[in-house]
Amino acid sequence: MSEKKIQAPQLQIELPDDIADGEYSNLAIITHNQSEFVIDFIRMVPNVPKAKVKSRVILSPEHAKRFYRALAENLKKFEAQFGSIHENDAPPFPPMNFNTPPAQA
């Protein structure tokens, strides 16, 4: 009798061109309710009093916990390879003007 190896089906993931470039975010706001976590990725620009949500990701609590573990694992691997990530002693919400002089035309 020949042995048959059972292989799990492989997931094929497509990355569309309009998403492949990504979005830069320098602020994330996380909210949740009983059934979901919502992560808003925001781009703040110096001297602009209004910031835009560039992307919103909604996760189930179970997936949010898996994401949390995966992010922690990847941060640990990153720091092992490149060194500790320095965090400034800044307040949790960055100042809106980034302490830069006002723009002039």
Backbone as CSV, one residue per row, in Angstrom:
resi,resn,N_x,N_y,N_z,CA_x,CA_y,CA_z,C_x,C_y,C_z
1,MET,0.823,-1.194,0.000,0.000,0.000,0.000,0.863,1.252,0.000
2,SER,0.529,2.158,-0.843,1.266,3.415,-0.875,0.644,4.398,0.111
3,GLU,1.537,5.149,0.747,1.049,6.143,1.706,0.652,7.415,0.967
4,LYS,-0.487,7.903,1.317,-0.953,9.166,0.740,-0.786,10.267,1.779
5,LYS,-0.080,11.288,1.388,0.069,12.424,2.279,-1.090,13.386,2.054
6,ILE,-1.727,13.719,3.130,-2.832,14.678,3.048,-2.253,16.072,3.250
7,GLN,-2.451,16.900,2.257,-1.950,18.272,2.333,-3.117,19.224,2.523
8,ALA,-2.894,20.149,3.415,-3.905,21.185,3.606,-3.915,22.069,2.365
9,PRO,-5.085,22.515,1.955,-5.127,23.400,0.785,-4.365,24.688,1.075
10,GLN,-3.640,25.168,0.079,-2.872,26.398,0.244,-3.751,27.598,-0.056
11,LEU,-3.606,28.589,0.782,-4.347,29.832,0.600,-3.578,30.727,-0.353
12,GLN,-4.232,31.170,-1.384,-3.621,32.104,-2.317,-4.141,33.496,-1.991
13,ILE,-3.207,34.405,-1.756,-3.567,35.768,-1.387,-3.202,36.697,-2.530
14,GLU,-4.161,37.482,-2.962,-3.935,38.442,-4.036,-3.733,39.822,-3.441
15,LEU,-2.727,40.527,-3.905,-2.448,41.890,-3.460,-2.678,42.830,-4.632
16,PRO,-3.860,43.477,-4.679,-4.159,44.380,-5.792,-3.187,45.563,-5.832
17,ASP,-2.931,46.068,-7.028,-1.982,47.166,-7.223,-2.331,48.397,-6.396
18,ASP,-3.615,48.716,-6.261,-3.994,49.928,-5.541,-3.789,49.793,-4.030
19,ILE,-3.578,48.588,-3.549,-3.326,48.375,-2.125,-1.846,48.110,-1.870
20,ALA,-1.128,47.645,-2.873,0.267,47.228,-2.710,1.177,48.359,-2.240
21,ASP,0.891,49.599,-2.602,1.720,50.729,-2.181,1.587,51.017,-0.696
22,GLY,0.489,50.611,-0.099,0.280,50.827,1.330,-0.109,52.255,1.654
23,GLU,-0.374,52.491,2.911,-0.685,53.823,3.428,0.207,54.080,4.626
24,TYR,0.794,55.248,4.700,1.594,55.625,5.860,0.661,56.075,6.971
25,SER,0.936,55.624,8.182,0.161,56.024,9.348,1.117,56.337,10.486
26,ASN,0.869,57.453,11.189,1.675,57.773,12.354,0.822,57.890,13.615
27,LEU,-0.391,57.384,13.533,-1.276,57.335,14.688,-2.321,56.246,14.440
28,ALA,-2.591,55.461,15.457,-3.666,54.474,15.371,-4.560,54.643,16.586
29,ILE,-5.854,54.624,16.348,-6.822,54.709,17.434,-7.608,53.409,17.430
30,ILE,-7.664,52.768,18.586,-8.327,51.471,18.709,-9.549,51.627,19.599
31,THR,-10.672,51.188,19.083,-11.904,51.153,19.870,-12.473,49.748,19.783
32,HIS,-13.376,49.436,20.685,-13.975,48.098,20.661,-15.347,48.118,21.309
33,ASN,-16.102,47.101,20.964,-17.346,46.811,21.657,-17.349,45.314,21.942
34,GLN,-18.459,44.771,22.286,-18.534,43.366,22.670,-18.157,42.417,21.533
35,SER,-18.378,42.816,20.295,-18.204,41.864,19.197,-17.106,42.211,18.206
36,GLU,-16.447,43.393,18.352,-15.421,43.738,17.372,-14.448,44.787,17.906
37,PHE,-13.258,44.785,17.298,-12.250,45.807,17.519,-12.156,46.603,16.233
38,VAL,-12.056,47.918,16.358,-11.910,48.794,15.201,-10.590,49.542,15.358
39,ILE,-9.723,49.410,14.350,-8.446,50.120,14.365,-8.468,51.126,13.222
40,ASP,-8.408,52.403,13.580,-8.319,53.471,12.582,-6.856,53.890,12.475
41,PHE,-6.303,53.771,11.262,-4.940,54.199,10.992,-5.010,55.600,10.405
42,ILE,-4.316,56.533,11.057,-4.448,57.959,10.756,-3.093,58.524,10.348
43,ARG,-3.116,59.477,9.439,-1.914,60.211,9.062,-2.077,61.651,9.533
44,MET,-1.200,62.048,10.449,-1.188,63.428,10.911,-0.072,64.158,10.189
45,VAL,-0.343,65.391,9.764,0.631,66.194,9.029,0.951,67.420,9.872
46,PRO,2.231,67.798,9.969,2.597,68.968,10.765,1.827,70.221,10.351
47,ASN,1.401,70.966,11.351,0.716,72.257,11.176,-0.611,72.167,10.437
48,VAL,-1.168,70.986,10.377,-2.510,70.820,9.818,-3.394,70.325,10.954
49,PRO,-4.390,71.137,11.352,-5.169,70.796,12.542,-6.142,69.631,12.349
50,LYS,-6.245,69.135,11.144,-7.181,68.047,10.862,-6.387,66.849,10.346
51,ALA,-6.655,65.676,10.902,-5.975,64.459,10.459,-6.997,63.546,9.793
52,LYS,-6.537,62.772,8.823,-7.446,61.887,8.091,-7.220,60.437,8.455
53,VAL,-8.323,59.720,8.606,-8.239,58.267,8.725,-7.931,57.739,7.332
54,LYS,-6.809,57.045,7.212,-6.383,56.520,5.916,-6.868,55.100,5.696
55,SER,-7.120,54.377,6.785,-7.583,53.004,6.659,-8.266,52.596,7.958
56,ARG,-9.301,51.792,7.852,-10.002,51.259,9.024,-10.029,49.742,8.893
57,VAL,-9.619,49.069,9.954,-9.632,47.612,9.966,-10.525,47.177,11.124
58,ILE,-11.461,46.285,10.832,-12.387,45.777,11.839,-12.089,44.296,12.047
59,LEU,-11.868,43.920,13.314,-11.479,42.558,13.659,-12.421,41.966,14.697
60,SER,-12.620,40.664,14.605,-13.329,39.973,15.683,-12.396,39.939,16.895
61,PRO,-12.916,39.778,18.119,-12.035,39.704,19.288,-10.994,38.581,19.172
62,GLU,-11.385,37.455,18.624,-10.448,36.336,18.476,-9.323,36.701,17.505
63,HIS,-9.672,37.323,16.398,-8.647,37.695,15.429,-7.777,38.833,15.973
64,ALA,-8.372,39.748,16.740,-7.595,40.828,17.352,-6.526,40.246,18.282
65,LYS,-6.884,39.204,19.024,-5.904,38.585,19.918,-4.809,37.882,19.125
66,ARG,-5.163,37.216,18.019,-4.151,36.591,17.163,-3.244,37.659,16.543
67,PHE,-3.827,38.779,16.124,-3.051,39.886,15.562,-2.084,40.438,16.606
68,TYR,-2.569,40.622,17.826,-1.751,41.118,18.927,-0.547,40.201,19.147
69,ARG,-0.773,38.904,19.191,0.333,37.961,19.397,1.307,37.984,18.221
70,ALA,0.784,38.041,17.005,1.648,38.070,15.817,2.473,39.353,15.787
71,LEU,1.880,40.488,16.140,2.611,41.751,16.167,3.688,41.712,17.241
72,ALA,3.373,41.190,18.432,4.362,41.093,19.508,5.525,40.197,19.089
73,GLU,5.222,39.093,18.438,6.269,38.180,17.976,7.165,38.857,16.935
74,ASN,6.567,39.595,16.015,7.345,40.275,14.987,8.168,41.426,15.559
75,LEU,7.653,42.135,16.548,8.438,43.177,17.211,9.649,42.567,17.908
76,LYS,9.456,41.436,18.551,10.563,40.744,19.222,11.629,40.326,18.206
77,LYS,11.210,39.784,17.057,12.154,39.389,16.006,12.878,40.606,15.436
78,PHE,12.141,41.705,15.223,12.730,42.936,14.696,13.822,43.434,15.630
79,GLU,13.502,43.525,16.935,14.477,44.034,17.897,15.675,43.100,18.040
80,ALA,15.477,41.807,17.897,16.591,40.865,17.938,17.530,41.107,16.761
81,GLN,16.978,41.484,15.615,17.780,41.696,14.418,18.374,43.104,14.344
82,PHE,17.597,44.120,14.722,18.009,45.512,14.508,18.260,46.299,15.794
83,GLY,17.993,45.728,16.927,18.173,46.433,18.191,16.866,46.986,18.721
84,SER,16.917,47.421,19.942,15.737,47.912,20.644,15.135,49.133,19.942
85,ILE,13.839,49.193,19.912,13.127,50.348,19.355,12.994,51.381,20.465
86,HIS,13.534,52.566,20.209,13.504,53.642,21.201,12.132,54.320,21.180
87,GLU,11.562,54.489,22.365,10.303,55.216,22.487,10.571,56.512,23.245
88,ASN,10.081,57.625,22.702,10.219,58.914,23.376,9.307,58.950,24.588
89,ASP,9.677,59.773,25.556,8.818,59.971,26.720,7.779,61.029,26.401
90,ALA,7.009,60.782,25.368,6.002,61.738,24.916,4.638,61.322,25.453
91,PRO,3.715,62.249,25.528,2.356,61.874,25.929,1.776,60.885,24.926
92,PRO,0.784,60.111,25.339,0.241,59.086,24.446,-0.374,59.645,23.168
93,PHE,-0.826,60.876,23.187,-1.405,61.468,21.981,-0.454,62.548,21.505
94,PRO,0.119,62.418,20.307,1.119,63.392,19.864,0.537,64.789,19.696
95,PRO,1.376,65.816,19.898,0.894,67.181,19.689,0.522,67.388,18.226
96,MET,-0.488,68.175,18.018,-1.000,68.364,16.658,-0.024,69.115,15.762
97,ASN,0.864,69.926,16.308,1.727,70.713,15.440,3.133,70.136,15.316
98,PHE,3.424,69.018,15.958,4.743,68.367,15.892,5.857,69.312,16.328
99,ASN,5.519,70.393,17.043,6.516,71.369,17.499,7.357,71.937,16.364
100,THR,6.756,72.152,15.247,7.459,72.746,14.106,6.920,74.152,13.874
101,PRO,7.710,75.024,13.246,7.204,76.380,12.967,6.063,76.331,11.957
102,PRO,5.167,77.300,12.003,4.065,77.323,11.042,4.565,77.473,9.612
103,ALA,3.857,76.863,8.698,4.226,76.953,7.293,3.945,78.355,6.774
104,GLN,4.779,78.801,5.853,4.585,80.114,5.246,4.612,79.973,3.737
105,ALA,3.780,80.765,3.081,3.748,80.713,1.615,4.629,81.768,1.028
